[in-house]
Amino acid sequence: MIRWMLVIFVAVIVFSSALPWLEKLGLGRLPGDLRFTLFGRKFSLPFASTVLLSTVLFLLVRLL
């Protein structure tokens, strides 16, 4: 359980850093993605995009 939580946490960090590029593809703006401003800084937590990309990656690996 802790291993999967760590994997999801790392995936959220990676997708957050790649978010400007991924927004051009439409990711990062899904209904489950959180965006907020705190102390003048914009934060984005792409939970739905992370789940979507993880599912797609899982299916690709499973089929290959």
Contacts in CASP RR format, 6 or more apart in sequence:
PFRMAT RR
TARGET T0000
AUTHOR 0000-0000-0000
METHOD contacts of the structure
MODEL  1
MIRWMLVIFVAVIVFSSALPWLEKLGLGRLPGDLRFTLFGRKFSLPFAST
VLLSTVLFLLVRLL
8 50 0 8 1.000
8 54 0 8 1.000
11 50 0 8 1.000
11 53 0 8 1.000
11 54 0 8 1.000
12 45 0 8 1.000
12 46 0 8 1.000
12 47 0 8 1.000
12 50 0 8 1.000
15 22 0 8 1.000
15 27 0 8 1.000
15 28 0 8 1.000
15 46 0 8 1.000
15 49 0 8 1.000
15 50 0 8 1.000
15 53 0 8 1.000
16 44 0 8 1.000
16 45 0 8 1.000
16 46 0 8 1.000
19 27 0 8 1.000
19 28 0 8 1.000
19 44 0 8 1.000
19 46 0 8 1.000
22 28 0 8 1.000
22 46 0 8 1.000
22 49 0 8 1.000
23 29 0 8 1.000
27 46 0 8 1.000
27 49 0 8 1.000
27 52 0 8 1.000
27 53 0 8 1.000
28 44 0 8 1.000
28 46 0 8 1.000
28 48 0 8 1.000
28 49 0 8 1.000
30 46 0 8 1.000
30 48 0 8 1.000
30 49 0 8 1.000
30 52 0 8 1.000
31 48 0 8 1.000
32 47 0 8 1.000
32 48 0 8 1.000
33 44 0 8 1.000
33 45 0 8 1.000
33 46 0 8 1.000
33 47 0 8 1.000
33 48 0 8 1.000
33 49 0 8 1.000
34 44 0 8 1.000
34 45 0 8 1.000
34 46 0 8 1.000
34 47 0 8 1.000
35 42 0 8 1.000
35 43 0 8 1.000
35 44 0 8 1.000
35 45 0 8 1.000
36 42 0 8 1.000
36 43 0 8 1.000
37 43 0 8 1.000
END
